[in-house]
Amino acid sequence: MRFSTKASALAATALIASAVLSAPSFAAPAPAAAAAPAGAAPSAPPADPKTVVATVNGEKITVADVQDAAANMPEQMRQLPPNVIYPMLINQLADQKAIQIAAHKDGLEKNPDVKKAMDAAATSALQNAWLSHEVMPHLTEAAVQADYQQNYAGKPPEQEVHARHILLKTEAEAQDVIKKLKAGADFAKLAAQVSTDTGSAKQNGGDLGWFKKGDMIPAFSDAAFAMKKGEISSTPVKSQYGFHVIQVLDTRTDPIPSLDSVKGKIRQELIQKYVREAVAKAASAVKIVRFDPSTGKPLPDAPASAAAPAKK
């Protein structure tokens, strides 16, 4: 059972943001290809992007195609030497061309399901291209730096508590646990035996690890942050989950993180913010009418609910 109140970005926004992160390339991953046989292709690409490096039934594969394919490779693959990457990508692109030719030969592009999937892919690529066009110009180093100053460097260091707890259904049970702890009972053993917290905290003797005040529900945080190191709550702490018996194991001040350590997180959060703004911009420029599926009648206009920003 979790007691965290940290907000997470909406799943839809995260999916759109992930597409923006990968933009401007919208190509599907290339199928795996065998290593290039010796002498099958040059070991390094020519400089001119228009240079033809292979043909498949006369259809050209250029250096630009290879460069686009390379941009879609995982980061670890890009570390390989050019004389390995370049022939491999040409083989992959040739295999893709061969598959496309075979599919057209069989008339699969006329299959309704295939056509539907192709139309959906084209629509998705167009949406992602527009989002990238709207979002990426704002994702500058200056924007990242400004966010860091506002939300990290400009804030005082936060206090953190390392605590464990035992969760009980009734106040009487919690009082009994407090009495046993005062008599010398082992906290971790009691947590394993009687706590109704079925999550990892119970398996770890009730240990919740380090947390900031805003990470937990108010009733729990207020109690934990008012206690001293080594102290056990003298009275049960009531929350919507039941009654907690808390022990504070340690306290500390969380240092302000460096820009480098949070830059990736800031970029993700800014992308989600800019995507939300871009979607709102697009929606405000059109007329959206929603219908009741049971009657076919238009539904009253309802303002779109803004996604709650994630807490840092």
N, C-alpha and C positions, 0 to 999 in steps of 0.2 A: 504494500500500500504506500502510495506517495503522498507527501504533504506539500509538494512544491506548488507555487503559484506562478512560476515563470511562464510567460506567454510565448507561443510559437507562431511563426508566420503561417498564413493559410496555405494549405497544400497546393491549391491552384496557383497561387502567387509563386510558390517555390518552384513549381514545374515550369512556369513561364520564365522565371528568373534563370533557371538552369539552361534554358534554351538561349537566353540572351548572353549568358556567360560563354557559350560555345560559338556565338556568332562572330564573324560573318559567314562562317562556313556552315552549309546546311546539307552537305552530302551524307548519305548513309555510310556506315562503316563498311570498309572493303572486306570481302570474304578472304579467309586465310589462303595464302598461296605458298607453294613449296619454294625453297631457296632457289635462286636463279642458277641454272647450269653455267658452267664456265664458258665464257665467250658469248653468252646469250644477249648481253646488253652492255653498254659502256659503264664504266665504274663511277662516273661522275656526270651530273647533268650539264648540258651546254648552257650558255648564259642567256640566249634569246628564248623567252617564254613561248614564242610561236614555233620553235623548232620541233619538227615531228620526230618522235623517238620510237614509234611503232605504229603499225596499221593492222587492223583486223577486218578482213574482207574489204579493204580499202578505206575503212573508217579510221580517222587519224587520232592518235594519242600524242599530245604535245607536252613540252616541259611544263607549261602552265597546269596541265592536268595532274602531273606528278607533284607539283608544288602544292596544289589543293589537297591531294591525298595525304601528303606529308603533314599538312596542317591538322589533319584529323587523327594523327597517330598519338597514342599515349606518350606522355612526357618521357617515360623511361626508354621507349623505343626510339625517340628522337636522339638519344645519346649515342646510338650506334653510328659507326663510321659511314660516310656517304657511299663508299663502294659496296656496302652491304644494303643500305636502305634503298638506294636508287634502283638497282636491278629488281629488288623485291617488289617495289611499288609498280614498276612497269609490268611485271608479271601479273600482279593483282588487277591492274587496270585492263590488261588484255583479257584476263579471265572474265571480268565484268562485262566487257564488250561482247565476248563470246556468248555469255549468258543472255544478254539483251537481244542479240541477233537470234538466238535459239527461241527465245520467248516470242519475238515478233513473228518468226517463221511458223510457230504454232498458233498464232493469232490470239495469244493470251491477253493482249491489250484490249481486246473486244469483250472479254469476260466481264460481266457486270460487277462481280466482287472485286476483281483486279482493278477495273476502272474506278470503282468507288475508293479503293485504297490509294490509287494514284492521285485522284482529285483531292483526297484528304491530305496527302503528303504535300501536294502543291500549295494547298491553302495554309497548312502549318508553316511551310517555308516562307510564305508571303507574310504571315503574321509575325513570325520571328524576325524577319528582315526589317519590318516596320518598327518593332519594339527595339531592336538593336539600333536603328537609326535615331530613335527618340532617346534611348537610355545612354548609350555609350559616350556621346559627347559630354555628358554631365559627370561621367565617372573619371574624374581627373585626380592627379596627385594632390592638387590644392583642395579638392572636396574631401578626400580621405584625411588630409592633414587637419582641415577645419573640424571634421567630425571627431577626430582624436582629441583635439584641444577642448572641444565642448563636452564630450562625454567621458573622457578619461583624464587627460592632463589637468583639465580645469575643475575636476571634482576632488574633494578631500578623500584621503584613503578610507576605505570601508573596514569596519570591524567584522571579524569572522569568528564563528564559534564552532568547535568540534564537540558534538554531543551524541549521546545515545538515549534511547527511550524504550519504555515498555508500554504497550497500548492495551488497555482493558475496556471491557464493555460497560462496567458500572463503577461508580465512585467508591463503593464499598470494597470492591476487588482492588482498586488502585490504592486505597488506604491500607489494605492488608499487605500489599507489595512494599509500600513505604515502610511499614512496621518491620517487615522481614529484612529489608536492606539496612535499617538502623541497627538491627540485631546482628549484622555481619554477613548476611546472605550475599552470594556472588551475583552481581548485576547481570552479567552475560548469561549465566545459567538460568536465572529467572526469566530473562527475555525469551530464551529458547523454549522454556517450559510453558509459560502462560501468556505471552504477548499475542494479541490478535492481529498484529501486523504480519501478514504472510509474505511480505516481500523480502528483499535481500537484507534489510535491516535486522530482521529476526534471525536470519541465518548467520549474521555477523555479530550476534550478541546485542542487537538493537542499535548498532553503530550507524549513524546517519552521515558520517564524514563531516567535512568542513562546509559551512554554508553562511551566506550573508543574510541579513535580517529580511530582505525582500524576497528571499528564496522560499521561505516557508509561510504557511498560513499565519495570520497575525497573532492568534492566541498562543500558538506554539512559540513563535519568534519572540514575542514580548516576554514570555516566561524565561526562555533560554538566555536571552541577552541581558536579563536582569540578574542572572546568577553568576557566581564566581567559579573559577577553576576548581574542579573536584567536588563541587556542591551537588546535592541531590534535592530535587524539589520536595519541599516539606508538605505540600498539599497537591492533590491531583490537578492537572491542567486540562480543562475541558475544551474540546473542539467538536466539530461536526463528525469526527471519526470515533470519538469515545473519550476516554480519560487517559492522559499521558502521565507517566512518571519519568522525569528527565534527569539525566546526569550530564553536567558540562565537564568534558574531559580536558579542554584547553581553549584558550582564546588567543587571537592574534589580530594584527592590523594587516590587511591585504595591501601589498605595495602597488603603486600605480604601474600598470604594465607598460612596456616599451611600445613604441609605434610599430616596430617590426613584428612583435608578437601578436598584435591584434589587427594588423593591416588586412589580412584575409577576411576576418570576421566583419570588419568595417565595410569592405567592398561588397560582401554578400548582403549586408543590411542596406547599403545604399542602393544596390541593384533592386532589391525588393521594394524599396521606397519609390525609386524612379519608375519601376514597372507599374506600381499602383497608380502613380500620377499619370502615366501614359495611357493606361486603360481608362481612367476617369476622363481624360481629355478626349479619347476616341468616342466614348459613350455619350459625352455631353454634346458632341457634334452631330449626333443622329437622333432620330425619333424611334424609341423602342416601345412597342406595344406588346403586352403580355395577355394571353387569353386563358380563360378557364377551360381546361380540356373537357369538362363534363357538359358545358353549355355552349362553348364556342364564343362566348361573349368576352369583350375586352375587360381586363381587370383594372381596378383603380391604380393610378400611378403610385408607386411606393419608392421612396428614396433608398438608394443603395446604401447598405451599411458599410462604413469604412472599417477596414481591418485594423485591429488593435495593434499598435507597434509593440514589438518584442522588447521586454525589459532587458537591460544590459546587466 
